[in-house]
Amino acid sequence: MLKAYAITDIGRKRKVNQDYVFASQQPVGKLSNLFIVADGMGGHNAGDYASKYTVETMVEEAAALEETEPEKILGYAIKVANDRIRRKAGEDSSLTGMGTTVVAAVCQDGELCVANVGDSRLYLIGDTIRQITKDHSLVAEMVRMGGLDKEAARNHPEKNIITRAIGASRTVNVDFFTVELTKGDMILMCSDGLTNMLEDEEILSIIQTEDDIRSRAHALVKAANDNGGLDNIAVVLIEPLTENTQC
């Protein structure tokens, strides 16, 4: 069985934790395992409700489907979550405008299937660190178009404006990625409360310095808080291929 560890932290500045994580090393329906990070947005109570309800809906739908392809399962579960979030927001004025990012992953047959909406991220870490997902944010679009460099993007005043989210529109556009895994790879899923506080190379250094998966996760959260902890922090770490385990 693969190894995994998940943690969220409220950070140093927020009064509510709007990040929500799910990590199952056991099968969920036809999926061999399932990992999700969601970073909610909205007014008082709405953001934390959106992230939790989205994750719970996705898990419920994935468990019930007879479909076997991870990409189709994740895509359908995200679509249902989007529909339900919009319906809930329409029924309760206190939830109006709520939404959430979501990044989900399944490790199966030596491959990683990833689904992403928003700016929460998935990294593949070995000797180097590589961001697999693409941020759906205004600043990320500017960087991709060549109008802004990555360094300037980190401190841009509009860096928190995202261009895709669960609940934002009637239809949801999901990015999918498939990654071949090799022995020694580690997977990091996280909210922007981590990546806004730490450079990729700092993340890599912490992963390489700490000895085990739990201490790595806690060290990442501590470093983000030490650098300001301006937002909630969500971390899911997965070791898919080791001497005795294989996804």
SERO-4910 file (N, C-alpha, C, O; in steps of 0.05 Angstrom, whole numbers):
BEGIN
 pado doro    nc1    nc2    nc3   cac1   cac2   cac3    cc1    cc2    cc3    oc1    oc2    oc3
  Met    A     17    -24      0      0      0      0     18     25      0     38     26     14
  Leu    A      9     45    -15     25     70    -16     23     84     11      5     79     27
  Lys    A     41    103     15     41    119     39     30    147     33     35    158     12
  Ala    A     14    158     52      3    185     48     -1    198     75     -5    185     95
  Tyr    A      0    225     75     -5    240     99    -18    267     90     -9    280     72
  Ala    A    -39    275    105    -54    299     98    -57    317    123    -60    307    145
  Ile    A    -55    343    118    -57    362    141    -68    389    130    -61    397    108
  Thr    A    -84    402    146    -91    430    141    -84    446    166    -84    436    188
  Asp    A    -80    472    161    -73    491    183    -86    518    177    -87    526    154
  Ile    A    -97    531    197   -111    556    193    -92    579    185   -101    599    174
  Gly    A    -66    575    191    -47    597    185    -46    617    207    -57    612    229
  Arg    A    -33    640    202    -28    660    223    -48    683    222    -49    699    241
  Lys    A    -62    687    200    -78    711    196   -108    706    194   -124    724    200
  Arg    A   -116    683    185   -145    677    180   -159    669    205   -147    657    223
  Lys    A   -185    675    206   -202    666    229   -217    640    224   -226    627    242
  Val    A   -219    633    198   -233    608    190   -215    592    171   -202    604    154
  Asn    A   -215    566    174   -200    549    156   -218    540    133   -236    524    137
  Gln    A   -214    551    109   -230    545     86   -217    523     68   -228    516     47
  Asp    A   -195    512     77   -182    490     62   -194    463     73   -199    461     97
  Tyr    A   -197    444     55   -207    418     63   -192    396     47   -188    399     23
  Val    A   -185    375     60   -170    353     47   -183    326     52   -197    322     71
  Phe    A   -178    309     33   -187    281     35   -164    263     26   -152    269      5
  Ala    A   -158    242     40   -137    224     32   -145    195     40   -147    188     63
  Ser    A   -150    179     20   -156    151     24   -136    133      9   -135    134    -15
  Gln    A   -121    118     24   -103     98     12   -118     73      4   -108     56    -10
  Gln    A   -143     70     14   -160     48      8   -177     54    -17   -180     78    -23
  Pro    A   -188     34    -30   -204     39    -54   -229     56    -47   -241     54    -25
  Val    A   -236     73    -66   -261     89    -64   -277     81    -90   -270     91   -111
  Gly    A   -297     65    -87   -311     54   -110   -291     38   -127   -277     20   -117
  Lys    A   -289     45   -153   -271     31   -171   -243     43   -171   -225     32   -184
  Leu    A   -239     64   -156   -213     77   -155   -196     62   -134   -205     54   -113
  Ser    A   -170     59   -140   -152     46   -122   -147     62    -97   -141     51    -75
  Asn    A   -149     88    -99   -145    107    -77   -156    134    -86   -164    137   -109
  Leu    A   -155    154    -69   -165    180    -77   -155    201    -58   -155    198    -34
  Phe    A   -145    224    -70   -134    246    -55   -145    272    -66   -145    276    -90
  Ile    A   -154    290    -48   -166    315    -57   -157    338    -39   -156    335    -15
  Val    A   -152    361    -51   -148    386    -37   -167    406    -48   -169    409    -73
  Ala    A   -182    420    -31   -200    441    -39   -195    466    -22   -191    465      2
  Asp    A   -195    489    -35   -190    515    -22   -215    533    -28   -218    543    -50
  Gly    A   -232    536     -7   -257    550    -11   -254    580    -11   -235    591     -2
  Met    A   -275    592    -23   -276    621    -24   -305    630    -20   -324    615    -26
  Gly    A   -309    654    -10   -336    664     -5   -337    678     22   -316    680     36
  Gly    A   -360    688     29   -363    703     54   -362    685     78   -354    662     77
  His    A   -370    696    101   -369    681    127   -383    654    124   -407    653    117
  Asn    A   -369    633    130   -379    605    129   -381    594    101   -381    569     97
  Ala    A   -383    611     80   -388    601     53   -364    586     42   -368    565     29
  Gly    A   -340    596     46   -316    583     35   -311    556     47   -304    537     32
  Asp    A   -313    554     73   -307    528     86   -330    508     79   -325    484     77
  Tyr    A   -354    518     76   -376    501     68   -371    490     40   -375    467     34
  Ala    A   -363    508     22   -359    501     -6   -338    479     -9   -342    460    -24
  Ser    A   -315    482      4   -293    463      1   -301    436     13   -296    415      1
  Lys    A   -313    436     37   -321    411     50   -343    397     34   -341    373     29
  Tyr    A   -363    412     25   -385    400     11   -376    389    -16   -386    368    -25
  Thr    A   -358    403    -29   -348    394    -55   -333    368    -52   -337    349    -67
  Val    A   -315    366    -32   -300    342    -28   -318    319    -20   -315    297    -31
  Glu    A   -337    323     -2   -355    302      6   -372    292    -18   -377    268    -20
  Thr    A   -380    311    -35   -396    303    -58   -379    286    -78   -389    266    -88
  Met    A   -355    295    -82   -337    280   -100   -332    252    -90   -333    232   -106
  Val    A   -327    249    -65   -322    222    -53   -347    205    -56   -345    181    -63
  Glu    A   -370    216    -50   -395    202    -52   -401    192    -80   -408    169    -85
  Glu    A   -397    210   -100   -402    203   -128   -381    182   -138   -389    163   -152
  Ala    A   -356    186   -131   -336    167   -139   -341    139   -128   -337    119   -142
  Ala    A   -351    138   -104   -356    112    -91   -379     97   -104   -381     73   -103
  Ala    A   -398    112   -116   -422    100   -127   -420     93   -156   -436     77   -166
  Leu    A   -401    103   -171   -399     99   -199   -388     71   -206   -372     60   -192
  Glu    A   -399     60   -228   -389     34   -238   -367     38   -259   -354     19   -267
  Glu    A   -363     63   -267   -342     70   -286   -315     62   -274   -311     63   -250
  Thr    A   -296     54   -291   -269     45   -281   -247     64   -288   -225     63   -275
  Glu    A   -250     82   -307   -228    100   -315   -227    123   -296   -247    138   -293
  Pro    A   -204    127   -283   -202    149   -263   -209    177   -274   -222    192   -260
  Glu    A   -201    183   -298   -206    210   -309   -236    214   -312   -246    236   -305
  Lys    A   -251    194   -321   -280    197   -324   -293    199   -297   -313    214   -294
  Ile    A   -284    184   -278   -295    185   -251   -291    212   -238   -310    224   -228
  Leu    A   -267    222   -239   -260    249   -228   -276    271   -242   -287    289   -229
  Gly    A   -277    269   -268   -291    290   -284   -321    290   -277   -332    312   -273
  Tyr    A   -333    267   -274   -362    266   -268   -366    276   -239   -385    291   -234
  Ala    A   -349    268   -221   -352    276   -193   -350    306   -190   -364    318   -174
  Ile    A   -332    318   -205   -328    347   -204   -352    361   -216   -361    382   -205
  Lys    A   -363    351   -237   -387    363   -250   -411    363   -230   -425    383   -227
  Val    A   -415    340   -217   -437    338   -198   -432    358   -175   -451    371   -166
  Ala    A   -408    360   -165   -402    378   -143   -407    407   -152   -418    423   -136
  Asn    A   -400    414   -176   -405    441   -186   -436    447   -187   -444    468   -178
  Asp    A   -451    428   -196   -480    431   -198   -492    435   -170   -509    452   -165
  Arg    A   -483    418   -151   -494    419   -124   -486    445   -109   -502    456    -94
  Ile    A   -462    454   -113   -453    479   -100   -470    502   -110   -478    519    -95
  Arg    A   -474    503   -136   -491    525   -147   -519    523   -137   -532    544   -132
  Arg    A   -530    499   -135   -557    497   -125   -559    506    -96   -578    520    -88
  Lys    A   -540    498    -79   -539    506    -51   -537    536    -48   -551    548    -31
  Ala    A   -520    548    -65   -517    577    -64   -542    592    -71   -548    613    -61
  Gly    A   -558    580    -89   -583    591    -97   -605    589    -76   -624    605    -76
  Glu    A   -602    569    -59   -623    563    -39   -618    579    -13   -637    583      3
  Asp    A   -593    587     -8   -586    599     18   -570    625     12   -548    624      2
  Ser    A   -581    648     19   -568    674     13   -541    677     27   -524    692     17
  Ser    A   -537    663     49   -512    665     63   -489    651     48   -466    655     54
  Leu    A   -497    634     29   -477    619     13   -473    631    -15   -458    620    -31
  Thr    A   -487    652    -21   -485    665    -48   -456    672    -55   -442    684    -39
  Gly    A   -448    664    -79   -421    671    -88   -399    652    -78   -376    657    -84
  Met    A   -407    631    -64   -386    612    -54   -375    596    -78   -387    592    -98
  Gly    A   -350    587    -73   -337    569    -93   -313    557    -81   -306    562    -58
  Thr    A   -299    541    -96   -275    528    -86   -257    518   -109   -267    511   -130
  Thr    A   -232    518   -104   -214    504   -122   -215    474   -116   -226    467    -95
  Val    A   -205    458   -133   -202    429   -127   -180    417   -143   -178    422   -167
  Val    A   -163    402   -130   -144    385   -145   -147    357   -133   -146    353   -109
  Ala    A   -150    338   -151   -155    310   -143   -136    292   -157   -128    297   -180
  Ala    A   -128    270   -144   -109    251   -156   -115    223   -149   -125    217   -127
  Val    A   -110    205   -168   -112    176   -164    -87    163   -174    -78    168   -196
  Cys    A    -75    146   -157    -51    131   -165    -58    102   -171    -68     88   -154
  Gln    A    -54     94   -196    -63     68   -204    -45     57   -226    -39     71   -246
  Asp    A    -36     32   -223    -20     18   -243      5     35   -251     12     36   -275
  Gly    A     18     47   -231     43     61   -236     39     88   -249     59    101   -258
  Glu    A     14     97   -252      8    123   -263     -7    140   -244    -21    130   -226
  Leu    A     -5    166   -247    -21    185   -232    -40    200   -250    -32    212   -270
  Cys    A    -66    198   -243    -86    214   -258    -94    238   -240   -100    235   -217
  Val    A    -92    261   -252    -97    286   -238   -119    302   -251   -120    305   -275
  Ala    A   -137    314   -234   -157    332   -244   -154    358   -229   -149    358   -205
  Asn    A   -157    381   -243   -152    407   -230   -171    428   -240   -177    431   -263
  Val    A   -182    444   -220   -197    468   -226   -188    489   -206   -191    485   -181
  Gly    A   -177    511   -215   -168    532   -197   -138    533   -194   -123    525   -212
  Asp    A   -128    544   -171    -99    548   -168    -87    531   -146    -64    536   -138
  Ser    A   -101    512   -135    -88    492   -118    -71    474   -136    -78    470   -159
  Arg    A    -49    464   -126    -29    451   -143    -23    423   -136    -28    413   -114
  Leu    A    -12    409   -156      1    383   -152     29    384   -164     33    392   -186
  Tyr    A     48    375   -147     76    374   -155     85    345   -156     76    329   -140
  Leu    A    104    339   -173    119    314   -173    147    321   -164    160    337   -176
  Ile    A    156    307   -143    182    314   -131    200    290   -130    192    268   -120
  Gly    A    224    293   -140    245    272   -139    271    287   -133    274    299   -111
  Asp    A    290    285   -151    314    302   -149    308    331   -154    322    349   -146
  Thr    A    286    336   -169    277    363   -175    247    365   -168    235    345   -160
  Ile    A    236    388   -170    208    393   -165    195    403   -191    205    421   -204
  Arg    A    172    391   -198    158    398   -223    129    401   -217    115    383   -207
  Gln    A    118    425   -224     90    430   -221     75    416   -244     81    423   -268
  Ile    A     57    398   -238     42    384   -258     17    400   -267     12    403   -291
  Thr    A      2    411   -248    -21    426   -254    -14    454   -264      8    464   -260
  Lys    A    -33    466   -278    -30    494   -287    -50    511   -271    -74    504   -270
  Asp    A    -40    533   -260    -58    550   -244    -79    563   -262    -72    573   -283
  His    A   -104    563   -253   -125    577   -267   -129    604   -252   -147    607   -236
  Ser    A   -111    622   -258   -112    648   -245   -105    670   -265    -92    665   -285
  Leu    A   -113    694   -259   -108    717   -277    -78    721   -280    -68    725   -303
  Val    A    -63    720   -259    -34    724   -260    -20    702   -275     -2    707   -291
  Ala    A    -29    677   -271    -17    654   -285    -21    657   -315     -4    651   -331
  Glu    A    -45    666   -323    -51    671   -351    -32    692   -362    -23    689   -385
  Met    A    -27    713   -347     -9    734   -356     19    724   -360     33    732   -378
  Val    A     28    706   -342     55    694   -344     56    677   -369     76    678   -384
  Arg    A     35    660   -374     35    643   -397     35    658   -424     46    649   -444
  Met    A     23    682   -423     22    698   -447     47    716   -451     49    730   -471
  Gly    A     65    715   -431     90    730   -433     88    758   -424    107    774   -427
  Gly    A     66    766   -411     62    793   -402     73    798   -374     73    821   -365
  Leu    A     82    777   -361     91    780   -333    110    757   -328    106    734   -336
  Asp    A    133    763   -313    151    741   -306    143    729   -280    128    741   -264
  Lys    A    153    705   -274    144    690   -251    151    704   -225    135    703   -206
  Glu    A    173    718   -224    181    732   -199    161    755   -193    153    758   -170
  Ala    A    154    770   -214    135    792   -210    107    781   -203     92    794   -188
  Ala    A    101    757   -213     75    745   -208     70    739   -179     48    741   -169
  Arg    A     92    732   -165     89    724   -136     78    747   -119     64    742   -100
  Asn    A     84    772   -127     76    795   -111     56    812   -125     51    835   -116
  His    A     44    802   -146     24    818   -161     -1    822   -144    -10    804   -131
  Pro    A    -12    847   -144    -36    853   -128    -60    836   -135    -79    834   -119
  Glu    A    -61    825   -159    -85    809   -167    -79    779   -168    -93    764   -183
  Lys    A    -59    770   -153    -50    742   -155    -71    723   -144    -71    699   -150
  Asn    A    -90    733   -128   -111    716   -117   -136    714   -134   -155    700   -126
  Ile    A   -137    727   -157   -160    725   -174   -158    700   -191   -140    698   -208
  Ile    A   -176    681   -186   -175    656   -202   -196    657   -224   -216    671   -223
  Thr    A   -190    643   -246   -206    644   -270   -224    620   -273   -242    619   -290
  Arg    A   -220    599   -256   -238    576   -256   -242    567   -227   -223    568   -211
  Ala    A   -266    559   -221   -272    549   -194   -297    533   -195   -314    536   -212
  Ile    A   -299    514   -176   -324    499   -172   -345    519   -162   -341    532   -142
  Gly    A   -368    520   -176   -389    538   -167   -390    565   -181   -409    580   -178
  Ala    A   -369    571   -197   -367    597   -210   -386    600   -234   -396    622   -239
  Ser    A   -391    579   -248   -408    580   -272   -423    554   -276   -418    534   -262
  Arg    A   -443    555   -294   -460    532   -297   -445    507   -306   -451    485   -298
  Thr    A   -425    511   -323   -408    489   -332   -380    493   -320   -371    515   -316
  Val    A   -366    471   -315   -339    473   -304   -319    459   -323   -324    437   -332
  Asn    A   -298    473   -328   -277    464   -346   -254    452   -329   -241    466   -314
  Val    A   -249    426   -332   -230    412   -316   -205    405   -332   -208    396   -355
  Asp    A   -182    410   -321   -157    401   -334   -150    374   -323   -153    368   -299
  Phe    A   -141    356   -341   -132    329   -333   -103    325   -341    -94    335   -362
  Phe    A    -88    311   -324    -60    304   -330    -55    275   -322    -67    265   -303
  Thr    A    -39    262   -338    -30    234   -332      0    234   -329     14    244   -347
  Val    A     10    223   -307     39    224   -302     49    196   -297     38    181   -280
  Glu    A     70    188   -311     84    163   -305    101    166   -280    116    185   -278
  Leu    A     98    147   -262    113    149   -237    137    130   -237    136    109   -249
  Thr    A    158    139   -224    182    123   -221    189    121   -191    180    138   -175
  Lys    A    204    100   -184    212     96   -156    226    121   -145    244    132   -158
  Gly    A    218    129   -121    231    152   -109    214    178   -112    220    198    -99
  Asp    A    194    177   -130    177    201   -133    160    206   -108    152    187    -95
  Met    A    156    231   -103    137    239    -82    117    259    -95    125    275   -111
  Ile    A     92    257    -87     71    275    -97     64    294    -75     59    286    -52
  Leu    A     63    320    -82     53    340    -63     29    354    -75     30    364    -98
  Met    A      7    353    -61    -17    369    -68    -20    390    -46    -17    385    -23
  Cys    A    -27    415    -55    -28    436    -35    -46    459    -44    -51    463    -68
  Ser    A    -54    476    -25    -68    501    -31    -48    523    -34    -24    519    -29
  Asp    A    -57    546    -44    -38    568    -48    -29    581    -22    -11    598    -22
  Gly    A    -40    572      0    -30    581     26     -2    571     31     13    583     47
  Leu    A      6    549     18     33    539     19     50    553     -2     72    563      4
  Thr    A     41    553    -27     58    562    -49     62    592    -50     80    602    -62
  Asn    A     44    607    -37     48    636    -36     68    644    -14     80    666    -15
  Met    A     73    625      4     92    630     26    120    618     20    140    627     32
  Leu    A    121    598      3    146    584     -2    152    582    -32    134    576    -48
  Glu    A    176    587    -40    185    582    -67    187    552    -72    189    536    -53
  Asp    A    185    544    -97    187    515   -104    213    503    -93    212    480    -83
  Glu    A    235    517    -95    260    506    -86    261    503    -56    275    485    -45
  Glu    A    247    520    -41    245    517    -12    229    492     -6    236    477     13
  Ile    A    208    487    -21    192    463    -17    209    438    -21    209    419     -5
  Leu    A    224    438    -43    242    416    -50    262    411    -28    267    388    -20
  Ser    A    274    432    -18    294    430      3    283    417     29    296    400     41
  Ile    A    258    425     36    246    413     60    240    384     56    245    367     74
  Ile    A    230    377     32    224    348     26    249    332     27    249    309     38
  Gln    A    271    343     17    296    328     17    310    326     44    326    309     49
  Thr    A    304    345     62    317    347     88    304    329    108    317    315    124
  Glu    A    277    328    108    263    313    128    263    283    122    265    275     99
  Asp    A    260    266    143    264    237    140    239    222    132    241    202    117
  Asp    A    216    230    141    192    214    136    169    232    127    171    257    128
  Ile    A    148    220    117    126    234    104    112    253    123    104    275    115
  Arg    A    108    244    148     94    261    167    110    286    174    100    308    174
  Ser    A    136    282    179    153    305    187    156    324    164    159    348    168
  Arg    A    156    314    139    157    331    116    133    349    114    135    374    110
  Ala    A    109    338    118     84    353    116     84    375    138     77    398    132
  His    A     90    367    162     90    387    184    111    408    180    107    432    188
  Ala    A    134    401    169    156    421    164    147    441    143    154    464    145
  Leu    A    132    432    123    122    450    102    103    470    114    105    494    109
  Val    A     84    461    131     65    478    144     80    498    162     73    522    162
  Lys    A     99    489    177    113    507    196    128    528    180    128    551    188
  Ala    A    141    521    158    156    540    142    137    561    130    144    585    129
  Ala    A    114    552    121     94    572    110     85    591    132     83    615    126
  Asn    A     81    581    156     73    599    178     96    617    186     91    640    193
  Asp    A    120    606    187    143    622    194    148    645    174    158    666    181
  Asn    A    139    641    149    142    662    128    118    681    128    117    698    110
  Gly    A    100    678    146     78    697    148     51    684    152     34    695    166
  Gly    A     47    660    142     22    645    145     -2    662    138    -21    663    154
  Leu    A     -2    675    115    -22    694    108    -49    681    100    -69    695     98
  Asp    A    -49    655     95    -73    641     87    -74    614    100    -54    605    112
  Asn    A    -96    600     97    -98    572    106    -79    556     89    -72    563     66
  Ile    A    -69    534    101    -49    517     88    -59    489     87    -68    478    107
  Ala    A    -59    477     63    -67    449     60    -44    434     46    -33    443     27
  Val    A    -37    410     57    -16    394     46    -25    365     46    -34    354     66
  Val    A    -22    352     23    -24    323     21      1    313      8      8    321    -14
  Leu    A     15    295     22     39    282     11     34    253      6     21    239     23
  Ile    A     43    243    -16     39    215    -24     65    203    -33     79    214    -50
  Glu    A     72    179    -23     95    164    -33     83    140    -48     75    120    -35
  Pro    A     82    140    -74     67    119    -89     83     94    -94     72     72    -95
  Leu    A    110     96    -98    126     73   -105    150     72    -87    169     88    -88
  Thr    A    151     51    -69    174     47    -52    181     18    -53    171      3    -70
  Glu    A    200      9    -37    209    -19    -37    186    -38    -34    185    -59    -48
  Asn    A    168    -32    -16    146    -51     -9    119    -43    -18     99    -57    -13
  Thr    A    116    -20    -32     90    -11    -40     90     -3    -69    111      6    -80
  Gln    A     68     -6    -82     65      3   -110     36      9   -115     18     -7   -109
  Cys    A     30     32   -127      2     39   -132     -8     25   -157    -31     29   -165
***
